[in-house]
Amino acid sequence: MPKYKAYYAKIINPKSNFEIEYFHNGILVINNLGKIEYCGDKNLLNIDNSNIEFYDYSNDFIIPGMIDTHTHLAQYEAIGMGKGELLDWLENYIFPLECKYKDFEYAFINSKVFFSKLLLSGTTSAFVYTPIFYQATRAAFLAAEEVGIRAYIGNSISDISNNFGLFYDLNTNLSIVKQLINEFHQKSHKLNYVITPRYAGNCSKNLMKKLSEIARNDNLFIQTHLAENKNELELVLNINKENKNYTEVYLEAGIVTDKSIFAHCIYLSNEEIEILKKYNSIICHCPCSNRFLISGIMPLNKYLNENLKISLGTDIAGGYNYSLLNEAREAIENSKFYKLYIDNNADILDIKEAFLLTNYLAAQSLGLESQIGSLSLNKKADFIILNNENINNDKDLEEILSKIIYLSEFNNIKKVFVDGVCLINQ
């Protein structure tokens, strides 16, 4: 049996310091452990050919698997549905849908569909919100394991009552969290549990303090929402009158850490920006959802200039497309609108940086750049083979990236690999 598998292709490989290397006559070599053995010019390969099984995709492109840092599993059935802003949309469309996930079989079947759709769109790693229920989250972990995606999953925790039963008391919430951690966190190297307080309007500060202790003790990621919508912001501050701003609520609860992912962050004060910088927290930009729910335009240029850690999220179903390439183009277009209508001095997001936000910069923000996000030696072999006939100039990298971002759809993705295993073949 060959020791390696090798793929001839045009290879685009992100590097540190915003550099991207391009191999027009490239080859990617994967070892039997599912890690990258070589990525570069095929003429410089120095491995015994008798140990390699070759695959020829010379007319196609290989790019790293993409990393979605904010999406909602149970909401995918509501894509394109609803009207109005965030809080009314949740009440009228999303919360009733999430209630269906009390049923394990329903949750498992739909979780498999959801994860398969992510893979079909080139997402190999995803940070996922499930409904609050234990069975819904158990189903998601089992489905992710079966489908093969790299998944960071957390149930959307709440202890503030609502009309849909999407809440538990503090002790029940903590019991479910501990059970899910014991059963599924790092059950395999592709499965991780994430502490997920839904947002500060659904969670008491006391509950969030307990959750932050668990996150700290078990070294877990935390994911939640921050400053997405003006009505949401007002609600949070009405509940937490002792706090000056939204971010301070999380800070006081211990939720602001270097492993915390805050989605949206449209309406941050300068003081809040300084808090996130101090604690090295991650902002997840969800431009498609921000527009669909009339939430606003996140000042991406400002945050990048402040050297904040930024990633991208599809935010299904506020976002209506599973693809992070779509989110990258939305980020570029949103930066143009921000420049036109809000700040004439703002820069438009560069095409290379937009591409990097789907892979290397996301991994770097998460502290996972030694494992995923590029095609460098010894990293996990998460990659995509993409065939885009719209790319008629295969020499100029910037033009190639622009075509990939603006003209690629799911049907341009031929194969998707996680740990060197082909999970999508179309």
C-alpha positions, -999 to 999 in steps of 0.1 A, spaced: 0 0 0 14 35 -9 26 55 20 14 88 4 -13 103 -18 -3 132 -41 -25 156 -59 -13 176 -90 -31 210 -91 -27 247 -91 -22 253 -54 -30 284 -34 -14 283 0 -18 311 27 13 319 47 18 341 77 21 379 75 -7 381 48 14 363 23 -1 338 -2 21 314 -22 9 301 -56 22 271 -74 10 269 -110 25 234 -113 19 223 -78 16 191 -59 1 184 -25 13 152 -7 -6 137 21 7 109 44 -12 80 59 -19 100 91 -39 126 72 -13 153 75 5 173 48 39 159 39 47 184 11 31 214 -7 49 231 -35 63 229 -70 60 194 -83 95 196 -98 110 200 -64 93 170 -48 119 147 -32 100 116 -22 104 81 -36 76 78 -63 72 41 -55 56 52 -22 31 76 -38 -3 72 -53 -8 101 -78 -40 119 -87 -40 144 -116 -61 176 -111 -37 198 -131 -65 219 -145 -81 225 -111 -72 246 -80 -65 234 -45 -73 258 -16 -74 252 22 -106 240 38 -126 269 51 -135 278 87 -169 290 96 -168 305 131 -205 313 136 -235 293 124 -268 279 138 -276 242 130 -313 242 138 -320 273 117 -311 261 83 -347 252 75 -355 289 79 -331 302 53 -348 330 33 -378 330 56 -391 359 76 -391 396 77 -382 423 103 -353 427 126 -335 403 148 -357 399 180 -390 397 161 -375 373 136 -363 350 164 -397 350 181 -417 345 149 -396 320 130 -365 307 148 -376 297 183 -406 276 171 -383 258 147 -357 251 174 -384 235 196 -386 207 170 -351 196 180 -363 182 213 -369 150 193 -336 131 189 -344 115 155 -356 148 140 -325 165 153 -301 137 141 -315 136 105 -315 174 102 -280 177 117 -266 153 90 -282 174 63 -268 206 78 -232 193 81 -234 178 46 -244 212 32 -215 229 50 -190 203 35 -206 207 0 -198 244 3 -162 238 12 -164 243 50 -142 218 68 -143 233 103 -174 249 119 -183 266 151 -220 256 156 -249 266 178 -275 240 185 -308 244 205 -306 243 243 -317 207 245 -293 179 255 -308 155 228 -304 182 201 -267 186 209 -261 149 213 -276 144 179 -254 171 164 -222 155 178 -232 121 165 -241 135 131 -209 155 128 -189 124 137 -207 104 110 -204 131 83 -167 136 92 -166 174 95 -144 192 121 -170 205 145 -170 228 175 -205 225 189 -224 241 218 -260 242 229 -275 277 231 -277 282 269 -304 303 285 -319 306 320 -343 336 313 -378 324 306 -395 327 272 -426 315 255 -410 286 238 -394 266 267 -359 274 254 -345 278 289 -336 259 320 -327 268 356 -291 274 364 -284 239 378 -301 221 349 -281 241 324 -248 233 342 -257 196 344 -264 194 307 -231 212 299 -211 189 320 -228 158 306 -221 170 270 -184 178 278 -179 143 294 -196 125 265 -183 144 235 -156 170 240 -125 156 222 -142 122 218 -122 124 186 -98 151 175 -125 165 152 -151 170 179 -151 198 206 -176 212 229 -180 250 231 -195 270 259 -224 288 243 -244 314 263 -269 325 237 -265 361 245 -267 384 275 -304 390 270 -311 353 275 -286 345 303 -283 358 339 -249 370 349 -247 343 376 -251 316 350 -225 331 327 -201 333 356 -205 296 362 -201 289 325 -169 309 323 -155 289 352 -161 257 333 -146 271 301 -115 282 320 -111 249 339 -115 228 307 -98 252 283 -129 255 261 -139 280 235 -168 303 243 -192 316 216 -219 341 219 -235 372 203 -225 409 209 -239 442 197 -258 428 167 -289 449 168 -299 482 185 -330 467 201 -309 438 214 -284 462 228 -311 482 246 -326 450 260 -293 438 274 -286 471 291 -321 472 306 -314 438 322 -279 449 333 -284 485 344 -253 484 365 -231 480 334 -220 509 311 -220 488 279 -228 454 265 -192 441 265 -188 450 301 -217 426 309 -197 398 295 -164 410 310 -180 411 345 -193 375 339 -158 363 329 -169 356 293 -143 378 277 -112 357 270 -87 349 243 -109 319 233 -141 339 231 -158 344 197 -182 373 196 -205 373 166 -216 406 148 -201 434 170 -217 461 149 -222 486 176 -191 487 198 -179 518 215 -142 526 216 -142 514 252 -156 481 242 -130 478 214 -103 483 240 -117 455 262 -117 430 233 -82 441 224 -70 437 260 -83 402 263 -74 392 227 -110 381 219 -122 372 185 -148 391 164 -168 370 139 -180 391 110 -213 380 95 -220 405 67 -247 386 49 -268 381 80 -262 417 91 -279 429 60 -307 403 58 -319 412 93 -314 449 88 -289 449 117 -262 473 103 -227 474 88 -198 462 110 -169 486 107 -145 460 95 -118 484 84 -117 500 118 -114 467 136 -86 455 113 -67 488 119 -71 482 156 -55 448 151 -85 429 165 -88 393 157 -113 388 129 -130 357 114 -160 351 92 -193 333 99 -223 324 77 -247 328 106 -273 305 91 -302 313 89 -298 351 92 -272 344 66 -288 327 36 -257 310 20 -236 282 34 -205 293 16 -177 313 32 -167 324 -2 -200 341 -4 -193 357 30 -159 369 18 -175 387 -11 -202 401 12 -174 414 34 -158 432 5 -191 447 -7 -201 457 28 -167 475 31 -176 495 0 -210 505 14 -193 515 47 -169 537 27 -196 552 6 -222 560 33 -204 560 67 -167 568 64 -151 581 32 -117 575 47 -122 537 53 -104 512 32 -121 486 10 -113 451 21 -85 437 -1 -92 406 -21 -63 387 -6 -73 396 29 -109 385 22 -96 351 10 -74 348 41 -103 354 64 -119 321 52 -88 301 62 -55 312 76 -66 344 95 -96 325 110 -73 297 122 -48 323 136 -76 341 154 -86 309 170 -51 299 179 -54 269 156 -30 280 129 -5 252 137 -32 226 128 -55 241 101 -60 271 78 -32 265 53 -14 236 35 19 237 53 40 208 64 25 186 92 -9 204 93 -41 185 90 -49 178 54 -82 198 51 -85 211 16 -107 217 -14 -103 208 -51 -121 235 -70 -128 237 -108 -139 271 -119 -141 276 -157 -145 313 -152 -108 315 -143 -93 321 -177 -60 336 -164 -43 311 -142 -11 331 -137 -22 363 -118 -30 354 -82 -51 384 -74 -73 378 -105 -76 341 -96 -87 349 -60 -112 375 -73 -127 349 -96 -128 323 -69 -145 346 -44 -170 362 -68 -178 334 -92 -175 301 -73 -206 283 -61 -210 249 -45 -210 231 -79 -175 244 -86 -163 224 -56 -152 189 -69 -138 174 -38 -135 182 -1 -110 165 22 -108 165 60 -77 148 75 -68 137 40 -101 118 36 -123 127 7 -158 135 21 -173 152 -9 -168 139 -44 -189 155 -72 
